[in-house]
């Protein structure tokens, strides 16, 4: 595969520090490095969970992680990946057609459990062969000495000869979710029936006292056993499983999917983030993991509010450096899904999926139900003076004229099948309110009179925004523009894209699409992508304050970028025929030892040429000097570098250009 990424930029996106509480599928630890797998991405922490960095290029549904010496193996629903440099770079390691659910290593043998049985590699993933355990879902694997245990949907299997032969080891009626081994003790976590314990390699089994639970994860450290359940949190046993005690102090989510042990630290992955316990105490502190899916964003002065898919509403008043959970949590709403947010003066409104609309008058500390609990999916909210409009699923549009005290349906003209579909977006322009639906745009006046079709029939309208006299509509086929209140629509230059959201800041219009963020500085006449260093390109929501643009991604939480990055520069303002610096693709690419990088300068200038790895870490400065106009070359020596993706950057004044290259040594 040849990778050549090219962009012109002056700064890059920065991930905000949260909001934390994302869903964890698997964990692994290597010294102070913690690897965290989710359903869409892999995160790495170098300081025991204090700060998490998403892997920019390895995306997927992560199901298992295992550390073996310098090697880290990541199982996904599309095969297995290998890193030999602590997660900086990853290579596909085979089994691309298999769903990998468990991994273990014994000497030089790698065992992988899939939904089709066990696969074995004896050369670090170069070649794979099906083991003798086939046609069965292998959920978990564990090693003790020369013994290998395999938990499946039909009981337990055991190999005593490095996988050459397997024998059935009992529990045929159980669906096994997890395994842990401590000396001669084998612990098996099951679906619904708690934990089974064997002291003789599975010849005989006894049911531990932790019954009537689904045990999703197990871990052993210093003869102490931790059991993670699906809804009961974490239990601990100090007597080989004879008795169990709940140890949930500090735990805010009781669905525990995975454990990882690093020295005296034990990490628990839950559906509400990662938690850390030290010295086996069973007292837990949150260790990070941002919500991956952010459904809504809004700003109020210097405050940023984020509505998440499974954690309610969060607030940051320091540009995303710290996120605080507001009072709108699972204690109040059924499923924590906040689809829409709006600010009206000192009032904050939150539209939820199943529980109606909530109102906070004290910056999110307290919330009150604002009625409408019988309605579903408040996808959008809009404020116009004292009027608040709410768009729903299947119930049309509602209006409140008293800050949510009372709501009135205003559906006249929104006849079937429109009312029976989603109202995805609302926007207010002068005296008109526009509604984007699954089948075009409608408008009415502020009083909520009759709705009138305003065009784009047949298009899925995901967002609307008013920009001066113009109205922009984001659709599944790009952006459309009307300059006459919806009488006529024209397709914009941003076309053939699934566009999800808009926000406006001054003269800038930002659009979030399935392939990233776009910016227009000329009222939508032209658009340019501004995705540099943004790992998750599917953007579901945007918001801007006076200094930053914030984007909610599908898979990597919230990122920000200074609005000053988009101010015109001499490069952008120059005529098209004005000479500009240029950075050529390196050659050869891919390369195995060294590669040449050429660049051209139109004028004498101070130049900086640098190389970064896939985590954004500077690995080499190739040039830092005043150079004359003309062509120049530098050589990057990769003989001591790990194989993987690297980026080389040319910086001349305010001009920056970036390209990607692959080292395959």
FENRA-V384949 format. One record per residue. RES is the residue in one letter. OMEGA is omega in degrees with one decimal (none if undefined). BURIAL is I if it has 24 or more other C-alpha atoms within 12 Angstrom, else O. Layout:
BEGIN
[[RES,OMEGA,BURIAL] [RES,OMEGA,BURIAL]]
END
This chain:
BEGIN
[[X,177.2,O] [X,-179.3,O] [X,175.1,O] [X,178.7,O] [X,-174.4,I] [X,177.4,I] [X,173.3,I] [X,-173.6,I] [X,174.4,I] [X,175.8,I] [X,-175.4,I] [X,177.8,I] [X,176.6,I] [X,177.2,I] [X,174.5,I] [X,-174.1,I] [X,-179.5,I] [X,-1.9,I] [X,-173.1,I] [X,178.3,I] [X,-176.6,I] [X,-175.7,I] [X,-176.1,I] [X,176.8,I] [X,-179.0,I] [X,-178.2,I] [X,168.4,I] [X,-177.9,I] [X,176.4,I] [X,-171.7,I] [X,-179.6,I] [X,178.7,I] [X,178.2,I] [X,179.1,I] [X,-171.7,I] [X,178.9,I] [X,176.3,I] [X,-178.4,I] [X,-178.8,I] [X,-171.1,I] [X,175.7,I] [X,179.6,I] [X,-178.9,I] [X,173.3,I] [X,179.2,I] [X,-177.8,I] [X,175.2,O] [X,175.1,I] [X,-177.0,I] [X,178.1,I] [X,-176.3,I] [X,177.7,I] [X,177.1,I] [X,173.2,I] [X,-171.4,I] [X,-170.0,I] [X,179.2,I] [X,-179.6,I] [X,178.0,I] [X,176.1,I] [X,-173.8,I] [X,-174.3,I] [X,-177.8,I] [X,177.9,I] [X,178.8,I] [X,176.1,I] [X,176.9,I] [X,-176.6,I] [X,178.5,O] [X,-177.3,O] [X,173.7,I] [X,179.7,I] [X,178.9,I] [X,177.0,I] [X,179.2,I] [X,175.9,I] [X,175.7,I] [X,174.3,I] [X,-174.5,I] [X,-180.0,I] [X,-176.4,I] [X,170.3,I] [X,178.0,I] [X,-176.2,I] [X,176.2,I] [X,172.2,I] [X,178.5,I] [X,-178.2,I] [X,-177.2,I] [X,175.4,I] [X,174.1,I] [X,-173.4,I] [X,174.4,I] [X,179.4,I] [X,-174.9,I] [X,179.1,O] [X,-174.9,O] [X,172.5,I] [X,-173.6,I] [X,-176.8,I] [X,179.3,I] [X,-178.5,I] [X,169.3,I] [X,-175.9,I] [X,174.6,I] [X,-174.3,I] [X,-179.5,O] [X,-179.0,O] [X,176.1,I] [X,179.0,I] [X,-177.8,I] [X,175.8,I] [X,-179.0,I] [X,175.8,I] [X,178.4,I] [X,-179.0,I] [X,-175.8,I] [X,173.3,I] [X,-175.5,I] [X,170.8,I] [X,178.1,I] [X,-178.4,O] [X,175.5,O] [X,175.9,I] [X,178.2,I] [X,177.8,O] [X,179.5,O] [X,176.0,I] [X,177.6,I] [X,177.2,I] [X,-174.2,I] [X,174.3,I] [X,-174.5,I] [X,175.2,I] [X,177.5,O] [X,179.9,I] [X,-179.4,I] [X,-173.7,I] [X,-172.2,I] [X,178.7,I] [X,178.0,I] [X,-178.7,I] [X,172.3,I] [X,-175.6,I] [X,177.1,O] [X,179.7,O] [X,175.5,I] [X,178.6,I] [X,179.1,I] [X,175.1,I] [X,-175.5,I] [X,176.2,I] [X,179.9,I] [X,175.8,I] [X,-171.1,I] [X,175.3,I] [X,-177.8,I] [X,170.7,I] [X,178.6,I] [X,-177.2,O] [X,175.4,O] [X,173.2,I] [X,178.2,I] [X,179.6,O] [X,178.8,O] [X,174.4,O] [X,178.6,O] [X,-174.1,I] [X,172.0,I] [X,179.9,I] [X,-174.7,I] [X,-177.7,O] [X,-175.0,O] [X,167.8,I] [X,-173.8,I] [X,-179.8,I] [X,-171.7,I] [X,-179.1,I] [X,170.4,I] [X,-178.1,I] [X,176.3,I] [X,-176.2,I] [X,179.4,O] [X,-179.0,O] [X,176.0,I] [X,179.4,I] [X,-177.1,I] [X,175.3,I] [X,-173.3,I] [X,171.8,I] [X,173.9,I] [X,-170.4,O] [X,173.8,I] [X,-172.6,I] [X,170.7,I] [X,-172.5,I] [X,176.0,I] [X,177.3,I] [X,-176.6,O] [X,176.0,O] [X,172.9,I] [X,176.8,I] [X,179.4,O] [X,-177.1,O] [X,172.4,O] [X,179.3,I] [X,177.5,I] [X,-175.2,I] [X,-178.2,O] [X,-175.3,I] [X,177.3,I] [X,176.5,O] [X,168.2,I] [X,-174.9,I] [X,-174.6,I] [X,-177.8,I] [X,178.4,I] [X,175.5,I] [X,178.3,I] [X,175.1,I] [X,179.6,I] [X,177.7,O] [X,175.1,O] [X,-176.5,I] [X,174.9,I] [X,178.9,I] [X,176.6,I] [X,-177.2,I] [X,-177.8,I] [X,-178.6,I] [X,-176.2,I] [X,179.1,I] [X,-172.1,I] [X,174.4,I] [X,-179.5,I] [X,175.0,I] [X,177.5,I] [X,-177.6,O] [X,175.8,O] [X,173.2,I] [X,179.2,I] [X,177.8,O] [X,-178.5,O] [X,177.4,I] [X,176.0,I] [X,178.5,I] [X,-171.7,I] [X,-179.0,I] [X,-179.3,O] [X,-179.1,O] [X,-178.6,I] [X,175.0,I] [X,-171.0,I] [X,172.7,I] [X,-172.9,I] [X,-173.3,I] [X,-171.1,I] [X,173.9,I] [X,168.5,I] [X,-176.8,I] [X,177.0,I] [X,-176.9,I] [X,178.7,O] [X,-180.0,O] [X,172.3,I] [X,-178.9,I] [X,177.5,I] [X,175.5,I] [X,-177.7,I] [X,173.2,I] [X,176.5,I] [X,175.6,I] [X,-179.6,I] [X,179.1,I] [X,-175.2,I] [X,172.7,I] [X,-179.4,I] [X,176.8,O] [X,176.5,O] [X,-173.2,I] [X,-175.3,I] [X,170.7,I] [X,-168.6,I] [X,171.9,I] [X,179.6,I] [X,-177.9,I] [X,176.1,I] [X,-176.0,I] [X,-178.1,I] [X,169.6,I] [X,-179.0,I] [X,-173.1,I] [X,178.5,I] [X,-172.3,I] [X,-174.8,I] [X,178.1,I] [X,170.0,I] [X,178.4,I] [X,175.6,I] [X,-173.5,I] [X,178.9,O] [X,-178.7,O] [X,175.0,I] [X,176.7,I] [X,-179.3,I] [X,172.8,I] [X,-174.3,I] [X,-179.0,I] [X,-174.6,I] [X,-177.1,I] [X,-179.6,I] [X,-175.6,I] [X,176.3,I] [X,-178.2,I] [X,170.3,I] [X,175.0,I] [X,178.0,O] [X,174.9,O] [X,176.3,I] [X,177.8,I] [X,177.3,O] [X,178.5,I] [X,179.5,I] [X,176.5,I] [X,177.6,I] [X,-178.3,I] [X,-179.2,I] [X,-176.7,I] [X,-177.6,I] [X,175.9,I] [X,-177.2,O] [X,-176.7,I] [X,-169.9,I] [X,-171.6,O] [X,172.6,O] [X,-176.5,I] [X,-179.9,I] [X,-172.7,I] [X,-173.9,I] [X,178.9,I] [X,175.9,I] [X,179.9,I] [X,175.6,I] [X,-175.5,I] [X,178.2,O] [X,-178.6,O] [X,175.6,I] [X,-179.8,I] [X,179.1,I] [X,176.3,I] [X,-174.8,I] [X,-178.1,I] [X,-172.1,I] [X,-168.6,I] [X,177.1,I] [X,-177.7,I] [X,179.2,I] [X,-177.9,I] [X,171.5,I] [X,177.8,I] [X,-178.2,O] [X,174.3,O] [X,172.3,I] [X,179.4,I] [X,179.8,O] [X,-179.8,O] [X,174.2,I] [X,177.2,I] [X,-175.9,I] [X,180.0,I] [X,172.8,I] [X,-178.9,I] [X,179.0,O] [X,179.3,O] [X,-178.5,I] [X,169.4,I] [X,172.5,I] [X,-172.0,I] [X,-173.9,I] [X,177.2,I] [X,176.2,I] [X,-177.9,I] [X,174.8,I] [X,-176.2,I] [X,178.7,O] [X,-180.0,O] [X,175.7,I] [X,179.8,I] [X,-179.1,I] [X,177.2,I] [X,-173.1,I] [X,168.5,I] [X,174.2,I] [X,-175.7,I] [X,176.5,I] [X,-175.7,I] [X,176.4,I] [X,-177.2,I] [X,170.5,I] [X,178.3,I] [X,-177.6,O] [X,177.2,O] [X,174.4,I] [X,178.3,I] [X,179.0,O] [X,-179.3,O] [X,179.8,I] [X,174.0,I] [X,175.1,I] [X,-172.0,I] [X,-177.2,I] [X,-177.4,I] [X,174.8,O] [X,-174.1,I] [X,177.1,O] [X,5.6,O] [X,-174.7,O] [X,-177.7,I] [X,-177.8,I] [X,179.3,O] [X,-176.1,I] [X,160.6,I] [X,-170.5,I] [X,-173.2,I] [X,178.0,I] [X,176.9,I] [X,-178.3,I] [X,178.3,I] [X,-177.2,I] [X,-177.7,O] [X,-177.0,O] [X,172.9,I] [X,-179.3,I] [X,179.0,I] [X,174.6,I] [X,-175.4,I] [X,175.2,I] [X,-176.5,I] [X,173.8,I] [X,-175.3,I] [X,174.4,I] [X,175.1,I] [X,176.5,I] [X,176.5,I] [X,-174.3,I] [X,-177.5,I] [X,-179.7,I] [X,177.5,I] [X,-177.4,O] [X,174.0,O] [X,-178.6,I] [X,177.6,I] [X,-176.5,I] [X,172.4,I] [X,-177.8,I] [X,176.1,I] [X,-180.0,O] [X,178.5,O] [X,173.5,I] [X,-176.8,I] [X,-176.6,I] [X,-178.8,I] [X,175.2,I] [X,174.6,I] [X,178.2,I] [X,-179.5,I] [X,-174.0,I] [X,178.7,O] [X,-173.7,O] [X,174.9,I] [X,178.3,I] [X,178.2,I] [X,174.5,I] [X,-175.9,I] [X,175.8,I] [X,179.0,I] [X,179.3,I] [X,-176.1,I] [X,174.7,I] [X,-175.4,I] [X,170.4,I] [X,177.1,I] [X,-177.3,O] [X,175.6,O] [X,171.2,I] [X,178.5,I] [X,179.1,O] [X,178.2,O] [X,175.2,O] [X,178.3,I] [X,-178.4,I] [X,179.5,I] [X,174.9,O] [X,-174.0,I] [X,179.7,I] [X,175.7,O] [X,172.8,I] [X,-176.6,I] [X,-171.5,I] [X,-168.6,I] [X,174.7,I] [X,158.3,I] [X,-176.9,I] [X,174.0,I] [X,-178.4,I] [X,179.9,O] [X,-178.1,O] [X,169.0,I] [X,178.7,I] [X,178.4,I] [X,174.9,I] [X,-175.8,I] [X,178.2,I] [X,177.9,I] [X,171.6,I] [X,-175.4,I] [X,177.0,I] [X,179.2,I] [X,170.3,I] [X,177.5,I] [X,-177.2,I] [X,175.4,O] [X,174.8,I] [X,178.2,I] [X,177.1,O] [X,-178.7,O] [X,172.9,I] [X,177.4,I] [X,178.5,I] [X,-171.2,I] [X,-168.6,I] [X,177.7,I] [X,176.7,I] [X,-169.8,I] [X,-179.1,I] [X,-170.9,I] [X,178.3,I] [X,-173.7,I] [X,-177.1,I] [X,-178.5,I] [X,179.6,I] [X,173.0,I] [X,180.0,I] [X,168.2,I] [X,-175.4,I] [X,-174.4,O] [X,-169.7,I] [X,165.2,I] [X,178.4,I] [X,178.0,I] [X,172.8,I] [X,-174.4,I] [X,174.2,I] [X,177.6,I] [X,-176.6,I] [X,172.6,I] [X,-170.1,I] [X,176.8,I] [X,-179.5,I] [X,176.1,I] [X,-178.8,I] [X,175.8,I] [X,179.5,I] [X,176.9,O] [X,-172.7,I] [X,177.4,I] [X,-179.6,O] [X,176.3,O] [X,178.4,O] [X,178.5,O] [X,-176.2,I] [X,-175.6,O] [X,-176.6,O] [X,174.3,O] [X,-175.5,O] [X,-177.8,O] [X,177.9,O] [X,179.7,O] [X,179.1,O] [X,172.5,I] [X,177.2,I] [X,-179.9,I] [X,-178.6,I] [X,174.3,I] [X,179.6,I] [X,176.3,I] [X,-6.4,I] [X,176.4,O] [X,0.2,I] [X,179.8,I] [X,-175.1,I] [X,-179.9,O] [X,178.9,O] [X,-179.4,I] [X,-177.0,I] [X,179.1,I] [X,179.4,I] [X,173.3,I] [X,-176.3,I] [X,179.6,I] [X,178.9,I] [X,179.7,O] [X,174.1,O] [X,-172.3,O] [X,170.9,O] [X,-173.0,O] [X,174.3,I] [X,175.7,I] [X,-175.7,I] [X,179.2,I] [X,179.9,I] [X,173.2,I] [X,-173.3,I] [X,175.8,I] [X,-179.7,I] [X,-179.4,I] [X,178.0,O] [X,179.7,O] [X,-179.2,I] [X,169.8,I] [X,-174.1,O] [X,-179.7,I] [X,176.4,I] [X,-171.2,O] [X,171.1,O] [X,-177.5,O] [X,175.8,O] [X,174.2,O] [X,178.1,O] [X,-176.2,O] [X,-179.1,O] [X,178.6,I] [X,171.1,I] [X,-178.5,I] [X,175.7,I] [X,179.9,I] [X,-177.6,O] [X,-173.9,I] [X,180.0,O] [X,-178.3,O] [X,174.3,I] [X,178.6,I] [X,-179.2,I] [X,-177.2,I] [X,175.9,I] [X,179.5,I] [X,174.5,I] [X,-169.5,I] [X,173.2,I] [X,179.0,I] [X,176.4,I] [X,-174.8,I] [X,178.1,O] [X,-178.6,I] [X,178.2,I] [X,178.3,I] [X,-173.7,I] [X,172.8,I] [X,179.1,I] [X,178.3,I] [X,-176.0,I] [X,174.5,I] [X,-173.3,I] [X,-177.5,I] [X,none,O]]
END
